[in-house]
């Protein structure tokens, strides 16, 4: 992590900074899971439901999101959609679970979305 104005700034893992890690040849190749010293970014699993609901139902966690806090049913529906989407390949967005490696605990998720395929531009959040 880099610090700018006293705030943490995410650094791009080495795997993403190498040209061979992501090859663009008309379709996206699988490039995950990704690992940092502390985190594992991996595909979601059906058994993630309890952990997803733990953060997705917390009003403080979701206060800046356009969704939530989730009911148990909303979490289940989200995970069902997410699992169906990740079964497709290739795809224009990739949602990944964020896991603390040392604790093997799911703490959130992130999504990378292709926003302009012609210019190979994407956003994440």
Residue frames as qw, qx, qy, qz and C-alpha x, y, z in Angstrom:
[[0.000, 0.887, 0.462, 0.000, 0.00, 0.00, 0.00],
 [0.362, 0.299, -0.023, 0.883, 1.11, 3.50, -0.77],
 [0.172, -0.703, -0.515, 0.459, 0.11, 6.45, 1.36],
 [0.194, 0.407, 0.266, 0.852, -1.06, 9.74, -0.09],
 [0.288, -0.495, 0.043, -0.818, -2.24, 12.52, 2.22],
 [0.320, -0.255, 0.722, -0.558, -2.35, 10.04, 5.09],
 [0.836, 0.161, 0.192, -0.488, -4.75, 7.72, 3.25],
 [0.593, -0.137, 0.762, 0.224, -4.11, 4.25, 1.96],
 [0.543, 0.565, -0.288, -0.551, -3.91, 3.85, -1.77],
 [0.923, 0.067, 0.376, -0.039, -4.29, 0.48, -3.42],
 [0.023, -0.599, 0.667, 0.443, -1.29, -0.68, -5.39],
 [0.837, 0.320, -0.246, -0.371, -1.71, -2.94, -8.38],
 [0.839, -0.316, 0.439, 0.060, -0.51, -6.46, -7.61],
 [0.187, -0.518, 0.684, 0.478, 2.55, -7.60, -9.52],
 [0.460, 0.243, 0.839, 0.163, 0.45, -10.15, -11.39],
 [0.368, 0.823, 0.418, -0.114, -1.54, -7.35, -12.99],
 [0.011, -0.879, 0.251, 0.406, 1.48, -5.24, -13.82],
 [0.369, -0.277, 0.775, 0.431, 3.07, -7.92, -15.99],
 [0.465, 0.341, -0.364, -0.732, 1.96, -7.88, -19.62],
 [0.338, 0.076, -0.916, -0.204, 1.77, -11.66, -19.65],
 [0.145, 0.170, 0.803, -0.552, -0.74, -11.72, -16.78],
 [0.486, 0.607, 0.450, -0.439, -3.55, -10.26, -18.87],
 [0.229, -0.074, 0.665, 0.707, -3.50, -10.89, -22.57],
 [0.493, 0.548, 0.301, -0.605, -6.08, -9.25, -24.73],
 [0.128, -0.142, 0.808, 0.558, -6.62, -11.21, -27.92],
 [0.402, -0.192, -0.528, -0.723, -10.25, -10.42, -28.53],
 [0.726, -0.516, -0.367, -0.268, -11.39, -12.11, -25.34],
 [0.289, -0.722, 0.482, -0.403, -10.39, -11.89, -21.71],
 [0.667, 0.095, -0.726, 0.139, -8.42, -14.82, -20.33],
 [0.702, -0.669, -0.241, -0.046, -8.94, -15.89, -16.72],
 [0.373, 0.568, -0.410, 0.609, -6.42, -14.04, -14.54],
 [0.455, -0.527, 0.383, -0.607, -7.66, -14.84, -11.09],
 [0.450, -0.845, -0.257, 0.132, -7.45, -15.63, -8.25],
 [0.322, 0.715, -0.268, 0.559, -5.15, -12.77, -7.35],
 [0.732, -0.519, -0.330, 0.294, -3.08, -12.74, -4.19],
 [0.094, 0.816, -0.298, 0.486, -1.41, -9.97, -2.24],
 [0.207, 0.296, -0.771, 0.524, 0.44, -10.33, 1.03],
 [0.266, 0.031, 0.653, -0.708, -2.84, -10.09, 2.97],
 [0.634, 0.331, 0.213, -0.665, -5.66, -10.68, 0.49],
 [0.282, 0.071, 0.891, 0.348, -7.02, -13.30, -1.87],
 [0.501, 0.376, -0.026, -0.779, -9.33, -12.10, -4.64],
 [0.148, -0.012, 0.973, 0.177, -11.21, -15.16, -5.87],
 [0.392, -0.263, -0.590, -0.655, -14.46, -16.20, -7.50],
 [0.547, -0.271, 0.354, -0.709, -17.48, -16.37, -5.24],
 [0.231, -0.006, -0.973, -0.023, -18.74, -19.69, -3.91],
 [0.527, -0.502, -0.517, -0.451, -22.19, -20.83, -2.80],
 [0.661, -0.458, -0.499, 0.323, -20.90, -21.28, 0.75],
 [0.283, 0.148, -0.141, 0.937, -20.04, -17.55, 0.90],
 [0.251, -0.665, -0.500, -0.495, -23.67, -16.64, 1.67],
 [0.563, -0.705, -0.361, 0.234, -23.28, -16.19, 5.45],
 [0.510, -0.313, 0.031, 0.800, -20.14, -14.06, 5.09],
 [0.113, 0.355, 0.409, 0.833, -21.64, -11.96, 2.28],
 [0.355, -0.735, -0.494, -0.299, -24.74, -11.35, 4.37],
 [0.582, -0.537, -0.295, 0.535, -22.62, -10.35, 7.36],
 [0.280, -0.238, 0.098, 0.925, -21.17, -7.33, 5.53],
 [0.043, -0.315, -0.566, -0.761, -24.08, -6.68, 3.16],
 [0.387, -0.693, -0.586, -0.165, -26.58, -6.33, 6.01],
 [0.480, -0.451, -0.288, 0.695, -24.42, -3.94, 8.06],
 [0.173, 0.938, 0.299, 0.006, -25.76, -0.36, 7.67],
 [0.279, -0.832, 0.285, 0.386, -22.30, 1.13, 8.31],
 [0.529, -0.143, 0.677, 0.491, -20.66, -1.01, 5.63],
 [0.341, 0.471, 0.689, 0.432, -23.26, -0.19, 2.96],
 [0.018, -0.770, -0.339, 0.540, -23.95, 3.45, 3.84],
 [0.065, 0.620, -0.336, -0.707, -22.31, 4.73, 0.64],
 [0.197, 0.049, 0.897, 0.392, -23.65, 1.99, -1.62],
 [0.437, 0.003, -0.273, -0.857, -26.72, 2.23, -3.86],
 [0.717, -0.202, -0.616, -0.256, -27.98, -1.06, -2.36],
 [0.554, -0.144, -0.704, 0.420, -28.53, -2.45, 1.12],
 [0.253, -0.370, 0.876, -0.182, -28.60, -3.08, 3.90],
 [0.486, 0.069, -0.760, -0.426, -29.61, -6.49, 2.61],
 [0.828, -0.218, 0.261, -0.445, -32.21, -8.88, 3.93],
 [0.552, -0.254, 0.786, 0.116, -31.18, -12.54, 3.98],
 [0.684, 0.517, 0.514, -0.006, -33.32, -13.07, 0.84],
 [0.347, 0.921, -0.133, -0.113, -31.66, -10.14, -1.00],
 [0.244, -0.663, 0.693, 0.141, -28.22, -11.58, -0.18],
 [0.652, 0.059, 0.754, 0.051, -29.29, -15.02, -1.43],
 [0.606, 0.736, 0.297, -0.053, -30.66, -13.52, -4.68],
 [0.117, 0.902, -0.385, -0.158, -27.46, -11.53, -5.20],
 [0.384, -0.464, 0.787, 0.131, -25.26, -14.57, -4.70],
 [0.701, 0.337, 0.628, -0.009, -27.45, -16.66, -7.03],
 [0.493, 0.866, 0.047, -0.068, -27.08, -14.01, -9.78],
 [0.083, -0.827, 0.542, 0.120, -23.34, -13.65, -9.12],
 [0.571, -0.225, 0.783, 0.101, -22.72, -17.40, -9.35],
 [0.686, 0.555, 0.470, 0.011, -24.72, -17.65, -12.58],
 [0.311, 0.934, -0.151, -0.092, -22.79, -14.73, -14.08],
 [0.211, -0.710, 0.660, 0.126, -19.39, -16.14, -13.18],
 [0.747, 0.071, 0.659, 0.057, -20.28, -19.45, -14.85],
 [0.618, 0.771, 0.155, 0.018, -20.19, -17.56, -18.18],
 [0.414, -0.605, 0.404, 0.547, -16.86, -17.11, -19.97],
 [0.328, 0.075, -0.198, 0.921, -15.76, -14.93, -21.56],
 [0.142, -0.827, -0.542, 0.045, -17.67, -12.08, -19.94],
 [0.263, 0.688, 0.012, 0.676, -17.38, -8.30, -19.77],
 [0.338, -0.719, 0.307, -0.524, -17.37, -8.09, -15.97],
 [0.661, 0.030, -0.702, 0.262, -15.66, -10.10, -13.27],
 [0.523, -0.705, 0.117, -0.464, -16.90, -10.05, -9.68],
 [0.614, 0.196, -0.682, 0.345, -14.49, -11.38, -7.10],
 [0.679, -0.698, -0.226, -0.027, -14.75, -12.10, -3.39],
 [0.197, 0.707, -0.476, 0.485, -12.13, -10.42, -1.18],
 [0.879, -0.389, -0.275, 0.023, -10.78, -12.76, 1.47],
 [0.237, -0.819, 0.494, -0.170, -8.32, -12.05, 4.31],
 [0.707, 0.317, -0.632, 0.007, -5.78, -14.80, 3.69],
 [0.125, 0.327, -0.769, 0.535, -4.52, -15.08, 7.26],
 [0.437, 0.015, 0.595, -0.674, -8.03, -15.54, 8.64],
 [0.007, 0.172, 0.902, 0.396, -9.59, -17.21, 5.59],
 [0.115, 0.608, 0.612, -0.493, -12.47, -14.76, 6.08],
 [0.256, 0.562, 0.521, 0.589, -14.53, -13.07, 3.37],
 [0.198, -0.494, -0.318, 0.785, -14.63, -9.30, 3.94],
 [0.322, 0.660, 0.044, -0.678, -16.12, -7.89, 0.73],
 [0.701, 0.366, 0.546, 0.276, -16.18, -8.02, -3.03],
 [0.017, -0.606, 0.284, 0.743, -14.97, -6.09, -6.04],
 [0.705, 0.517, 0.485, 0.031, -16.03, -6.01, -9.67],
 [0.198, -0.386, 0.470, 0.768, -14.05, -5.21, -12.79],
 [0.562, 0.634, 0.495, -0.192, -16.27, -4.11, -15.70],
 [0.414, 0.107, 0.487, 0.761, -15.28, -3.58, -19.30],
 [0.163, 0.705, 0.344, -0.599, -16.65, -0.09, -20.03],
 [0.464, 0.768, -0.193, -0.397, -15.30, 0.43, -23.55],
 [0.893, -0.028, 0.411, 0.182, -14.17, -2.71, -25.32],
 [0.641, 0.715, 0.063, 0.272, -12.95, -0.90, -28.45],
 [0.140, 0.830, -0.355, 0.406, -10.53, 1.17, -26.34],
 [0.710, -0.039, -0.631, 0.311, -9.83, -1.62, -23.84],
 [0.107, -0.419, 0.365, -0.825, -11.05, 0.50, -20.94],
 [0.576, -0.407, -0.709, -0.027, -12.52, -0.83, -17.72],
 [0.241, -0.601, 0.305, -0.699, -13.53, 0.36, -14.29],
 [0.556, -0.165, -0.793, 0.186, -13.67, -1.37, -10.94],
 [0.261, -0.395, 0.322, -0.820, -15.35, -0.88, -7.63]]
